[in-house]
Amino acid sequence: MSHNNNEIEIKLILNHLKQDVSNQNLKDNVALSLDNHDKAIFRDFFYNFKKLPNYQVLKNENLTLNNLYFDTETQELYKNGIALRVRVQNNDCEMTIKTKAKTNVSGVHVHPEYNIALESLPKVPNLSLFPNEIFTDMMNKGYSFKQLQRDIFNNMGQKCEREILLLKEKSTNAEIELSLDFVQYQTQDKGIKRATELELELKQGSPLELYKLLELIVADFEKINTTVKARVSGISKMFTAAIYAGISKLPTVDVLKVSTIPELIKAKDAMEAELFIKPNNESVANLTKFLKETSSEVFLKTLKNSGAEFSDAEQSYLKNFVSFATKVLNEIVAINESTKVTLNKESSNKELTDDSLILLKDVQNLYLKHVSNKDLILSEVAYGISKLR
């Protein structure tokens, strides 16, 4: 039996800044490298949230998740905004469909979701157990249901160690699930890439309760551990898995076509995907161009002239974004001048050299330092929640 609900969550990517990085670690993607020492640091960081004032811990559990994703060879489900997943969770098995997000702005994700408990792991999911209307658009385009069932296969996957705190706000009875996820993605060449995420999922109450809890969490960042940095992310685990598996390309950015705040935030997500998921010899040059354009007076005037007056949430986010972009840009320029190492935008060779890797590490670290600014995080999420109303 399928159960439909709208999942509402905020997603943050966590990074631990390393001051001393070996050449081997450099080649294994600087900011996303993860070892047991990092896990201990993230866990210490996470379990401090048990002490948040006015919140009661209802549940604390650890899960091992094996997530298998399914699609056709030509990604027909993905093209139609459908994510099909089978999850093995400890001894339980469940299949899920998430349809196109109602909202996916500023790391605030709202997905219609259908879940079906299974007795065992299937070779492929039985799509007939889901409501027919999920596939209506595909059928209207001429893709028969029988053909779809025949064509789907397990095209990628990821594994996750999840640690959960279910918190209850004592005065409002709102319930929010905090999840610390240690994720393993399989790459196209059968390697492993790791990432750490912090998710806040609303179980009961108003979406504003998510913001209220996030406000307490980010206020504690510097107090708890100065080397743990967070950034808001609009990129899903499934999309990240698809990029690593070589199924999907990195999202592209044409900053000259950005004319609205949602487009600006999506462009920022795309730049971060290139910088942290699949960095190459053009990444710093692309980031520099993006920051120059989006922090300029010309760009801001374009945004102002593209629609109605900005709301308070929009003005707050733009103010914090421009401050962030300007600081990162100035530091990148200073690094380039002091090291005399540049990542050539016109280079035909995208492979990172040792010198380029060192520059990339420095840029990743300075980017994380500024993007984790609490005012930027809170204004971005406040804007995303304002779009839910």
N, C-alpha and C positions, 0 to 999 in steps of 0.2 A: 504494500500500500504506500503510495507516495504522499509525502507531506510537503506543502508549499509554504515558504515564508520568505520575507525580505531580510536578508542578512545585512546588518549595518555595522561597519567596523572602520577603525582608523588603523593604518599600518605605518610603522616606522622601521627603517633599516638601521641596525646597530653596527657600529664599527669600533674596534679597539685600535687606537693609534699606537703604532710601534715606532720607537725612536731609532732602534738599531735593526736594520733589515739586511739579511744576507743576500748575495746575488741569486741564490736558488729561490729564496722567497720572492724576490723581485719578479722572477720569471713565472711564478705561480700566482700572479695577480696580487699586488701589494695589499690593497685595502681589504680584500676579501679573504686573505689567508686566515686560517683559524686553527688553533691547536688547543690542547687540554688546558693550558694556562689561560687562554682567552675564555674558554667555557667557564672556568672558575670565576673569572672577573665578571662575566655577564651574569652568572648566577648570583653572586654577591650583590650586584647592582639590582637584579630583579627582585630578590627576596627582601630587600629593604622596603618594598611596597606593601609588605604585610603590616608595616607600622604606620601607614597613612592614617591621619586623624579622621574620625567619623566614618570609617569603613570597617566592616566585619568580614573576615575570611570565612566563606561558606564551604569552600572546597579547595584542596591543594592536591593535585595528582600529576603524575608523569605518564606520558603516552609515547609509544613508538608507532609512527605512521608510515605506511608504505602507500604512496599515491601513484596510481596508474592512470594515464590519460589515453583517451581513445578518439580517433578521428578517421576519416578516409584518406586515401593517398593524396587527394587534391585538397584536403583540409576544408571539406564542405561544411562541417559543423562550425569550425572557427570562423569561416567567412560569413556565417549566418548568426554570429554572436552567441554560439552555444558551446559551453565547456562540459565535457562528459568525463567523469572521474569515478574510478572504483578505489575505495580506501580500505586497507586492512589496518585495523586499529587494535593492537594487542590481539585478542581472540575474536574480535568482531569484524564484520565486513559490511560495507555500505556503498551503494552507488548513488551518485549525485549528478544532477544537471544544474548548472548555473547559466542563466540566460543573460542577454545583453544588459549591462549595468544601467539602472535608472539614473544613477549618479556615480561618477568616478572622477571627482574633482578634489584636488588638494589632499590626496591620500584618504579621503572619505569615500568608502566603497559601499554601494547599495546594490545588491544583486538579488533578483528573484531566484529562489533556490528550491529544488525538488530532491528529497532524500528518500531512499528505499533501502530498508534493511535486507541483507542477503544471508542465506545460511552458509554459503561457501563462495570462494573466489571463482567467478566465471571466466571462461576463455575470452568471451566478449559479452558485454551487457545486453540484456533483453530489452530493447527500446520500447516494446509494446507495454511495458509496465508503467511507463510515464504517460502523462496526459497527451493526447494527440495534438492539442493546440500548440505545443512547443515546436512542432515540426511543420506547422501550416505554411509558413513562408517558403520553406524548402520545397514542399509538395507543389505549391503554386508555381514554382520555377521549373517544374518538370522532373524533380528528383523523387522517384517513387520510394515509399517506405520500405518495401522489400529490398530494393537495391541498396538503400542506406544501411539496413541491417546487415546485408551481405558484405558491404564494403568496409565497415568499421574494423579497426584493429588497434592494438596497443602500440602507439607510436612514440611514447616517451614516458618518463616517470621521474619521481623524486622521492627521497626519503627524509623523514623529519623526526627529530627528538623534540617533543613538545612538553613544556612544563607549564602548568595552569594554576592560576589563582582566580577563583570566582569570588568577587567582592560585592558586598551589599552596602549601599549608602544608607546609613542608619536613619536619617531624617526623611528621605523620600522613598525608601525601599527599592530604589533602582538597583539592578544587578548587571554587573559588567564582568566579562571574562577577560582576564589578562593572560596572554599566552607568550611565552618565550620559546621561539622556534629555532632550533639548530638544523638548518636545511642542507641536504646534499643533492646537488644537481649532477646528472650525468652529461658529459660533453659528447660532441659528435665523434671524437676519437676515443670514446670509452673512458675518458678521464673523469675526475671528480672536482667540482667547484663547490665551495661552501659559503653560506651566508647566514646571518643571524637577524631575526625579525622580532619585533615586539608588536603584538596586535591587541587592540582593545575592541572587543565585540559586545554590542549592546544585547543583553538577554531580556531585560525588562526595564521600561521607563522611557524617558524622553531622550532624543539624540543629544540634547544639551548636557545631559549627564556625562556623555563621553568627553565633551570639552572640559567639563569641570574636573574630571579625574585627570585628564591629560595635563591640565594646568598645574595640578599638584605634582605630577610626575616630572615634568620638565623643570619645575622650580627646584627639584632635588638633584638634577643632573650634576651640577658642579659640586654640590655638597658630598655626593656619594663617591664619584670617581671621575677625575678630570680627564682620563684617557678614553672613556666611553663616550662616543658621539652618536647622535641620532639624526636621521633625515626622514622627512615625510615622503612616502612613495605612492605613486599611482600605478606602479607596475605590479601585476599579479604574479603569484608563484608560477601559474601555468604558463604565462607569457615568458617569464624568465627561463623556465625549463625549455620552452620551445626555441628560445634564442641559443641557449647552450647546446641544444641537440641539433642545431642547424636547420630546424624546421621553419622558423621565422627569422626574418632579418631584424636588425636593430631598427627601432622607429627613427624616421628621418625628420630633420628640422630644416625648415626654410624660414629663418627668422624674419625675413622681409615680408612674409605673408601673415605674420602674427599681428592680429588687430584687436583681440579681446583678451580678457584676463584668463578665461579657461584655456585659450590657445597658448598663452604664455606659460601657464602651469604645465600643460602637456609638453611644450617644448623643453621646459626645465627637466621634466621626467625623462625625456628622450636623451637630453645631453648627459644626464646622470647614468642612464643605461649604457651609453658609449664609454663614459669615463670609468665605470666600475664593473660592468658585466663583460664587455669585450673591448677593452682599450686597444688602440692601435697607434700607428705613427702620426695620425692626423688628429687624435683626440684633443690634445691641449690646444692646437691651433683652432679647432672647431669650437671648443669652449671659449677661447679668447674672443673669437668673432661674435659668438652669442652674447657674451657679457658686454662687449662694446656696444652692440646694437641696442640691447634691452635696457641699458643704463643711460642711454642718450636722451637729451631733451626732445629730439625729433621723434623718437619712438614714443615717449610719453604723450606728446601732442597728438600723435596718431591714435593712441588709445582713447584720449579724451574726445577726439572728434568722431569716433566711430559709433557713438551711441548716446544714451541718456547720461545724466549726472551720476557720478560714482556714489555708491552707498558707503556708509561708514566702514563696513567690512572690506570693501574694495580699496578704499583709500588707505586703510591701515596696512593691508597686504602690499600694495604698491610701494608705500613708503619703506617698509621693511625689506622688500625685494631689491629695490634700487640701492639701498644702503649695503645689503649683502653683495650684490653684483659689483658695485664699485670697489669694495674692499678686496674681493677675490681678484678682480682684474688688476688692481694696483699691485698686489703681491705677486701675481704671475709675471707682470712686467718687470718687477724688481728681481725675481728669480732669474728670468731670461737674461737680464743685464749683468747679473753677478756671475752666472755660470757660463754664459756664452753658448749654451746648448738650446737649440730650438727643435721643435717637431715641425718639419716642413710640410705645409698644407699641400704643396704641389708634388710631393715625393710619390713616385710610382710604387715604392716599396713600403708596405704598411707594417712590416715586421719591426718590432721594437728592438733597438740596439741597447747595449748596457747603459750608455749615456742617457738615452731617451727614457729608459726605465727609471733611472734615478730622478730625472726631471718629473716623470709621471708620478712617482711616489710623493715628491714634494708637493705637487699640485693637488693630488688626491687628499693629502693631509691638510693642506691649508683650506681646501674646499670644505672638508668635513668640519674643520674648526669653525667656519663661519655659517655653514648651512644648519648647524645644530643650535644656532642662537635661538633662545626660547621665544623671543618676540616674533621672529620669522616663522617658527613652527606654529605658534598659537594663532597668528594672524592668518596663516594659510589654512589651518583647520577650521578656524572661525568662518572664513569665507566659504569653505566647502559645506559646512553645516548650514550656513545661511541659504544655500541653494536647495536644501531639503524642504524648506518651508513652502 
